[in-house]
Amino acid sequence: MSVKHTPTDIVHKGQKGGKTGCGTDTTEHPTHWTNTNASITCDKNGCKN
């Protein structure tokens, strides 16, 4: 599963309501995140590998 940060259009590994692969907390601004099936575009450790 992947989650998209709508303000930046970056897709992270993880899901809404938790933490992304790179450690970003998706509960801080829940309206900025949507679950998606898009390919991951985040280049940070934990998301890209």
mmJSON file of the N, C-alpha and C atoms, coordinates in Angstrom:
{"data_MODEL":{"atom_site":{
"group_PDB":["ATOM","ATOM","ATOM","ATOM","ATOM","ATOM","ATOM","ATOM","ATOM","ATOM","ATOM","ATOM","ATOM","ATOM","ATOM","ATOM","ATOM","ATOM","ATOM","ATOM","ATOM","ATOM","ATOM","ATOM","ATOM","ATOM","ATOM","ATOM","ATOM","ATOM","ATOM","ATOM","ATOM","ATOM","ATOM","ATOM","ATOM","ATOM","ATOM","ATOM","ATOM","ATOM","ATOM","ATOM","ATOM","ATOM","ATOM","ATOM","ATOM","ATOM","ATOM","ATOM","ATOM","ATOM","ATOM","ATOM","ATOM","ATOM","ATOM","ATOM","ATOM","ATOM","ATOM","ATOM","ATOM","ATOM","ATOM","ATOM","ATOM","ATOM","ATOM","ATOM","ATOM","ATOM","ATOM","ATOM","ATOM","ATOM","ATOM","ATOM","ATOM","ATOM","ATOM","ATOM","ATOM","ATOM","ATOM","ATOM","ATOM","ATOM","ATOM","ATOM","ATOM","ATOM","ATOM","ATOM","ATOM","ATOM","ATOM","ATOM","ATOM","ATOM","ATOM","ATOM","ATOM","ATOM","ATOM","ATOM","ATOM","ATOM","ATOM","ATOM","ATOM","ATOM","ATOM","ATOM","ATOM","ATOM","ATOM","ATOM","ATOM","ATOM","ATOM","ATOM","ATOM","ATOM","ATOM","ATOM","ATOM","ATOM","ATOM","ATOM","ATOM","ATOM","ATOM","ATOM","ATOM","ATOM","ATOM","ATOM","ATOM","ATOM","ATOM","ATOM","ATOM","ATOM","ATOM"],
"id":[1,2,3,4,5,6,7,8,9,10,11,12,13,14,15,16,17,18,19,20,21,22,23,24,25,26,27,28,29,30,31,32,33,34,35,36,37,38,39,40,41,42,43,44,45,46,47,48,49,50,51,52,53,54,55,56,57,58,59,60,61,62,63,64,65,66,67,68,69,70,71,72,73,74,75,76,77,78,79,80,81,82,83,84,85,86,87,88,89,90,91,92,93,94,95,96,97,98,99,100,101,102,103,104,105,106,107,108,109,110,111,112,113,114,115,116,117,118,119,120,121,122,123,124,125,126,127,128,129,130,131,132,133,134,135,136,137,138,139,140,141,142,143,144,145,146,147],
"type_symbol":["N","C","C","N","C","C","N","C","C","N","C","C","N","C","C","N","C","C","N","C","C","N","C","C","N","C","C","N","C","C","N","C","C","N","C","C","N","C","C","N","C","C","N","C","C","N","C","C","N","C","C","N","C","C","N","C","C","N","C","C","N","C","C","N","C","C","N","C","C","N","C","C","N","C","C","N","C","C","N","C","C","N","C","C","N","C","C","N","C","C","N","C","C","N","C","C","N","C","C","N","C","C","N","C","C","N","C","C","N","C","C","N","C","C","N","C","C","N","C","C","N","C","C","N","C","C","N","C","C","N","C","C","N","C","C","N","C","C","N","C","C","N","C","C","N","C","C"],
"label_atom_id":["N","CA","C","N","CA","C","N","CA","C","N","CA","C","N","CA","C","N","CA","C","N","CA","C","N","CA","C","N","CA","C","N","CA","C","N","CA","C","N","CA","C","N","CA","C","N","CA","C","N","CA","C","N","CA","C","N","CA","C","N","CA","C","N","CA","C","N","CA","C","N","CA","C","N","CA","C","N","CA","C","N","CA","C","N","CA","C","N","CA","C","N","CA","C","N","CA","C","N","CA","C","N","CA","C","N","CA","C","N","CA","C","N","CA","C","N","CA","C","N","CA","C","N","CA","C","N","CA","C","N","CA","C","N","CA","C","N","CA","C","N","CA","C","N","CA","C","N","CA","C","N","CA","C","N","CA","C","N","CA","C","N","CA","C","N","CA","C","N","CA","C"],
"label_alt_id":[null,null,null,null,null,null,null,null,null,null,null,null,null,null,null,null,null,null,null,null,null,null,null,null,null,null,null,null,null,null,null,null,null,null,null,null,null,null,null,null,null,null,null,null,null,null,null,null,null,null,null,null,null,null,null,null,null,null,null,null,null,null,null,null,null,null,null,null,null,null,null,null,null,null,null,null,null,null,null,null,null,null,null,null,null,null,null,null,null,null,null,null,null,null,null,null,null,null,null,null,null,null,null,null,null,null,null,null,null,null,null,null,null,null,null,null,null,null,null,null,null,null,null,null,null,null,null,null,null,null,null,null,null,null,null,null,null,null,null,null,null,null,null,null,null,null,null],
"label_comp_id":["MET","MET","MET","SER","SER","SER","VAL","VAL","VAL","LYS","LYS","LYS","HIS","HIS","HIS","THR","THR","THR","PRO","PRO","PRO","THR","THR","THR","ASP","ASP","ASP","ILE","ILE","ILE","VAL","VAL","VAL","HIS","HIS","HIS","LYS","LYS","LYS","GLY","GLY","GLY","GLN","GLN","GLN","LYS","LYS","LYS","GLY","GLY","GLY","GLY","GLY","GLY","LYS","LYS","LYS","THR","THR","THR","GLY","GLY","GLY","CYS","CYS","CYS","GLY","GLY","GLY","THR","THR","THR","ASP","ASP","ASP","THR","THR","THR","THR","THR","THR","GLU","GLU","GLU","HIS","HIS","HIS","PRO","PRO","PRO","THR","THR","THR","HIS","HIS","HIS","TRP","TRP","TRP","THR","THR","THR","ASN","ASN","ASN","THR","THR","THR","ASN","ASN","ASN","ALA","ALA","ALA","SER","SER","SER","ILE","ILE","ILE","THR","THR","THR","CYS","CYS","CYS","ASP","ASP","ASP","LYS","LYS","LYS","ASN","ASN","ASN","GLY","GLY","GLY","CYS","CYS","CYS","LYS","LYS","LYS","ASN","ASN","ASN"],
"label_asym_id":["A","A","A","A","A","A","A","A","A","A","A","A","A","A","A","A","A","A","A","A","A","A","A","A","A","A","A","A","A","A","A","A","A","A","A","A","A","A","A","A","A","A","A","A","A","A","A","A","A","A","A","A","A","A","A","A","A","A","A","A","A","A","A","A","A","A","A","A","A","A","A","A","A","A","A","A","A","A","A","A","A","A","A","A","A","A","A","A","A","A","A","A","A","A","A","A","A","A","A","A","A","A","A","A","A","A","A","A","A","A","A","A","A","A","A","A","A","A","A","A","A","A","A","A","A","A","A","A","A","A","A","A","A","A","A","A","A","A","A","A","A","A","A","A","A","A","A"],
"label_entity_id":["1","1","1","1","1","1","1","1","1","1","1","1","1","1","1","1","1","1","1","1","1","1","1","1","1","1","1","1","1","1","1","1","1","1","1","1","1","1","1","1","1","1","1","1","1","1","1","1","1","1","1","1","1","1","1","1","1","1","1","1","1","1","1","1","1","1","1","1","1","1","1","1","1","1","1","1","1","1","1","1","1","1","1","1","1","1","1","1","1","1","1","1","1","1","1","1","1","1","1","1","1","1","1","1","1","1","1","1","1","1","1","1","1","1","1","1","1","1","1","1","1","1","1","1","1","1","1","1","1","1","1","1","1","1","1","1","1","1","1","1","1","1","1","1","1","1","1"],
"label_seq_id":[1,1,1,2,2,2,3,3,3,4,4,4,5,5,5,6,6,6,7,7,7,8,8,8,9,9,9,10,10,10,11,11,11,12,12,12,13,13,13,14,14,14,15,15,15,16,16,16,17,17,17,18,18,18,19,19,19,20,20,20,21,21,21,22,22,22,23,23,23,24,24,24,25,25,25,26,26,26,27,27,27,28,28,28,29,29,29,30,30,30,31,31,31,32,32,32,33,33,33,34,34,34,35,35,35,36,36,36,37,37,37,38,38,38,39,39,39,40,40,40,41,41,41,42,42,42,43,43,43,44,44,44,45,45,45,46,46,46,47,47,47,48,48,48,49,49,49],
"pdbx_PDB_ins_code":[null,null,null,null,null,null,null,null,null,null,null,null,null,null,null,null,null,null,null,null,null,null,null,null,null,null,null,null,null,null,null,null,null,null,null,null,null,null,null,null,null,null,null,null,null,null,null,null,null,null,null,null,null,null,null,null,null,null,null,null,null,null,null,null,null,null,null,null,null,null,null,null,null,null,null,null,null,null,null,null,null,null,null,null,null,null,null,null,null,null,null,null,null,null,null,null,null,null,null,null,null,null,null,null,null,null,null,null,null,null,null,null,null,null,null,null,null,null,null,null,null,null,null,null,null,null,null,null,null,null,null,null,null,null,null,null,null,null,null,null,null,null,null,null,null,null,null],
"Cartn_x":[0.859,0.0,0.891,0.415,1.138,0.166,0.733,-0.069,0.509,-0.386,0.034,-0.141,0.894,0.838,0.319,-0.93,-1.574,-0.945,-0.459,0.154,1.406,2.178,3.426,3.349,2.289,2.123,3.196,3.821,4.81,4.096,4.4,3.789,4.792,4.359,5.204,4.744,5.638,5.281,4.568,3.434,2.685,1.212,0.491,-0.931,-1.377,-2.524,-3.064,-3.376,-3.058,-3.336,-2.166,-0.986,0.209,1.437,2.547,3.785,4.155,4.792,5.275,6.575,7.063,8.319,9.487,9.465,10.562,10.313,9.204,8.971,8.064,7.443,6.528,5.215,4.709,3.465,2.272,1.419,0.276,-0.919,-0.81,-1.925,-1.849,-0.717,-0.565,-1.476,-1.567,-2.456,-3.21,-4.206,-4.859,-5.516,-5.893,-6.523,-5.51,-4.225,-3.175,-2.784,-3.369,-2.959,-4.119,-3.844,-4.829,-4.151,-4.839,-4.332,-4.423,-3.432,-3.376,-2.683,-2.84,-2.123,-1.004,-0.731,0.312,1.692,2.648,4.01,4.657,5.549,6.194,7.183,7.091,7.99,8.927,8.769,9.636,11.027,12.063,13.454,14.132,13.425,14.044,14.166,15.125,15.326,14.056,13.688,12.491,11.334,11.274,10.235,10.74,11.939,12.432,12.981,13.271,13.839,13.228],
"Cartn_y":[-1.184,0.0,1.229,2.249,3.52,4.644,5.746,6.894,8.15,8.994,10.192,11.438,12.275,13.57,14.56,14.967,15.761,17.136,17.876,19.179,19.074,17.991,17.862,16.828,16.017,14.92,13.849,13.721,12.665,11.438,10.265,9.023,8.273,7.925,7.249,5.817,4.986,3.632,3.732,3.053,3.089,3.292,3.71,3.972,5.099,5.677,6.792,6.335,7.17,6.848,6.231,6.282,5.729,6.499,5.782,6.399,5.845,6.686,6.237,5.469,4.872,4.125,4.978,6.274,7.169,7.852,7.514,8.017,9.216,9.669,10.806,10.354,11.126,10.794,11.315,10.404,10.816,11.257,11.185,11.61,13.09,13.756,15.171,16.072,15.828,16.586,15.571,14.89,13.777,14.175,15.438,15.86,15.967,15.939,16.036,14.675,13.584,12.239,11.446,10.67,9.761,8.447,7.323,6.01,5.889,5.246,5.14,3.847,3.481,2.334,2.79,4.094,4.658,4.18,4.225,3.817,4.863,4.401,5.244,6.194,7.487,8.492,9.113,8.788,9.336,8.729,9.561,9.111,8.849,9.024,8.862,7.389,7.095,5.739,5.222,3.984,3.395,3.396,4.367,4.418,3.836,4.263,3.853,2.431,1.857,0.496,-0.357],
"Cartn_z":[0.0,0.0,0.0,-0.662,-0.653,-0.307,0.134,0.557,-0.097,-0.6,-1.327,-0.475,-0.44,0.225,-0.809,-0.686,-1.737,-1.988,-0.971,-1.284,-2.16,-2.007,-2.761,-3.875,-3.903,-4.874,-4.762,-3.593,-3.368,-2.811,-3.377,-2.931,-2.057,-0.837,0.146,0.352,0.898,1.311,2.657,2.81,4.056,3.795,4.826,4.66,5.568,5.247,6.015,7.432,8.418,9.81,10.545,9.958,10.599,10.165,10.037,9.583,8.214,7.414,6.11,6.301,5.231,5.292,5.74,5.407,5.786,7.128,7.797,9.149,9.282,8.206,8.285,8.922,9.878,10.57,9.773,9.286,8.465,9.3,10.631,11.478,11.843,11.561,11.912,11.088,9.8,8.903,8.048,8.62,7.907,6.589,6.425,5.174,4.031,4.344,3.325,2.761,3.239,2.857,2.265,1.214,0.642,0.302,0.596,0.204,-1.315,-1.912,-3.37,-3.778,-5.025,-5.591,-6.524,-6.525,-7.392,-6.957,-7.863,-7.521,-6.616,-5.75,-4.747,-5.413,-5.07,-5.669,-4.646,-3.354,-2.308,-2.437,-2.351,-2.489,-1.149,-0.033,1.285,1.663,2.544,3.057,3.716,3.44,4.002,3.026,2.169,1.14,-0.175,-0.592,-1.913,-1.928,-0.76,-0.743,0.333],
"occupancy":[1.0,1.0,1.0,1.0,1.0,1.0,1.0,1.0,1.0,1.0,1.0,1.0,1.0,1.0,1.0,1.0,1.0,1.0,1.0,1.0,1.0,1.0,1.0,1.0,1.0,1.0,1.0,1.0,1.0,1.0,1.0,1.0,1.0,1.0,1.0,1.0,1.0,1.0,1.0,1.0,1.0,1.0,1.0,1.0,1.0,1.0,1.0,1.0,1.0,1.0,1.0,1.0,1.0,1.0,1.0,1.0,1.0,1.0,1.0,1.0,1.0,1.0,1.0,1.0,1.0,1.0,1.0,1.0,1.0,1.0,1.0,1.0,1.0,1.0,1.0,1.0,1.0,1.0,1.0,1.0,1.0,1.0,1.0,1.0,1.0,1.0,1.0,1.0,1.0,1.0,1.0,1.0,1.0,1.0,1.0,1.0,1.0,1.0,1.0,1.0,1.0,1.0,1.0,1.0,1.0,1.0,1.0,1.0,1.0,1.0,1.0,1.0,1.0,1.0,1.0,1.0,1.0,1.0,1.0,1.0,1.0,1.0,1.0,1.0,1.0,1.0,1.0,1.0,1.0,1.0,1.0,1.0,1.0,1.0,1.0,1.0,1.0,1.0,1.0,1.0,1.0,1.0,1.0,1.0,1.0,1.0,1.0],
"B_iso_or_equiv":[0.0,0.0,0.0,0.0,0.0,0.0,0.0,0.0,0.0,0.0,0.0,0.0,0.0,0.0,0.0,0.0,0.0,0.0,0.0,0.0,0.0,0.0,0.0,0.0,0.0,0.0,0.0,0.0,0.0,0.0,0.0,0.0,0.0,0.0,0.0,0.0,0.0,0.0,0.0,0.0,0.0,0.0,0.0,0.0,0.0,0.0,0.0,0.0,0.0,0.0,0.0,0.0,0.0,0.0,0.0,0.0,0.0,0.0,0.0,0.0,0.0,0.0,0.0,0.0,0.0,0.0,0.0,0.0,0.0,0.0,0.0,0.0,0.0,0.0,0.0,0.0,0.0,0.0,0.0,0.0,0.0,0.0,0.0,0.0,0.0,0.0,0.0,0.0,0.0,0.0,0.0,0.0,0.0,0.0,0.0,0.0,0.0,0.0,0.0,0.0,0.0,0.0,0.0,0.0,0.0,0.0,0.0,0.0,0.0,0.0,0.0,0.0,0.0,0.0,0.0,0.0,0.0,0.0,0.0,0.0,0.0,0.0,0.0,0.0,0.0,0.0,0.0,0.0,0.0,0.0,0.0,0.0,0.0,0.0,0.0,0.0,0.0,0.0,0.0,0.0,0.0,0.0,0.0,0.0,0.0,0.0,0.0],
"pdbx_formal_charge":[null,null,null,null,null,null,null,null,null,null,null,null,null,null,null,null,null,null,null,null,null,null,null,null,null,null,null,null,null,null,null,null,null,null,null,null,null,null,null,null,null,null,null,null,null,null,null,null,null,null,null,null,null,null,null,null,null,null,null,null,null,null,null,null,null,null,null,null,null,null,null,null,null,null,null,null,null,null,null,null,null,null,null,null,null,null,null,null,null,null,null,null,null,null,null,null,null,null,null,null,null,null,null,null,null,null,null,null,null,null,null,null,null,null,null,null,null,null,null,null,null,null,null,null,null,null,null,null,null,null,null,null,null,null,null,null,null,null,null,null,null,null,null,null,null,null,null],
"auth_seq_id":[1,1,1,2,2,2,3,3,3,4,4,4,5,5,5,6,6,6,7,7,7,8,8,8,9,9,9,10,10,10,11,11,11,12,12,12,13,13,13,14,14,14,15,15,15,16,16,16,17,17,17,18,18,18,19,19,19,20,20,20,21,21,21,22,22,22,23,23,23,24,24,24,25,25,25,26,26,26,27,27,27,28,28,28,29,29,29,30,30,30,31,31,31,32,32,32,33,33,33,34,34,34,35,35,35,36,36,36,37,37,37,38,38,38,39,39,39,40,40,40,41,41,41,42,42,42,43,43,43,44,44,44,45,45,45,46,46,46,47,47,47,48,48,48,49,49,49],
"auth_comp_id":["MET","MET","MET","SER","SER","SER","VAL","VAL","VAL","LYS","LYS","LYS","HIS","HIS","HIS","THR","THR","THR","PRO","PRO","PRO","THR","THR","THR","ASP","ASP","ASP","ILE","ILE","ILE","VAL","VAL","VAL","HIS","HIS","HIS","LYS","LYS","LYS","GLY","GLY","GLY","GLN","GLN","GLN","LYS","LYS","LYS","GLY","GLY","GLY","GLY","GLY","GLY","LYS","LYS","LYS","THR","THR","THR","GLY","GLY","GLY","CYS","CYS","CYS","GLY","GLY","GLY","THR","THR","THR","ASP","ASP","ASP","THR","THR","THR","THR","THR","THR","GLU","GLU","GLU","HIS","HIS","HIS","PRO","PRO","PRO","THR","THR","THR","HIS","HIS","HIS","TRP","TRP","TRP","THR","THR","THR","ASN","ASN","ASN","THR","THR","THR","ASN","ASN","ASN","ALA","ALA","ALA","SER","SER","SER","ILE","ILE","ILE","THR","THR","THR","CYS","CYS","CYS","ASP","ASP","ASP","LYS","LYS","LYS","ASN","ASN","ASN","GLY","GLY","GLY","CYS","CYS","CYS","LYS","LYS","LYS","ASN","ASN","ASN"],
"auth_asym_id":["A","A","A","A","A","A","A","A","A","A","A","A","A","A","A","A","A","A","A","A","A","A","A","A","A","A","A","A","A","A","A","A","A","A","A","A","A","A","A","A","A","A","A","A","A","A","A","A","A","A","A","A","A","A","A","A","A","A","A","A","A","A","A","A","A","A","A","A","A","A","A","A","A","A","A","A","A","A","A","A","A","A","A","A","A","A","A","A","A","A","A","A","A","A","A","A","A","A","A","A","A","A","A","A","A","A","A","A","A","A","A","A","A","A","A","A","A","A","A","A","A","A","A","A","A","A","A","A","A","A","A","A","A","A","A","A","A","A","A","A","A","A","A","A","A","A","A"],
"auth_atom_id":["N","CA","C","N","CA","C","N","CA","C","N","CA","C","N","CA","C","N","CA","C","N","CA","C","N","CA","C","N","CA","C","N","CA","C","N","CA","C","N","CA","C","N","CA","C","N","CA","C","N","CA","C","N","CA","C","N","CA","C","N","CA","C","N","CA","C","N","CA","C","N","CA","C","N","CA","C","N","CA","C","N","CA","C","N","CA","C","N","CA","C","N","CA","C","N","CA","C","N","CA","C","N","CA","C","N","CA","C","N","CA","C","N","CA","C","N","CA","C","N","CA","C","N","CA","C","N","CA","C","N","CA","C","N","CA","C","N","CA","C","N","CA","C","N","CA","C","N","CA","C","N","CA","C","N","CA","C","N","CA","C","N","CA","C","N","CA","C","N","CA","C"],
"pdbx_PDB_model_num":[1,1,1,1,1,1,1,1,1,1,1,1,1,1,1,1,1,1,1,1,1,1,1,1,1,1,1,1,1,1,1,1,1,1,1,1,1,1,1,1,1,1,1,1,1,1,1,1,1,1,1,1,1,1,1,1,1,1,1,1,1,1,1,1,1,1,1,1,1,1,1,1,1,1,1,1,1,1,1,1,1,1,1,1,1,1,1,1,1,1,1,1,1,1,1,1,1,1,1,1,1,1,1,1,1,1,1,1,1,1,1,1,1,1,1,1,1,1,1,1,1,1,1,1,1,1,1,1,1,1,1,1,1,1,1,1,1,1,1,1,1,1,1,1,1,1,1]
}}}
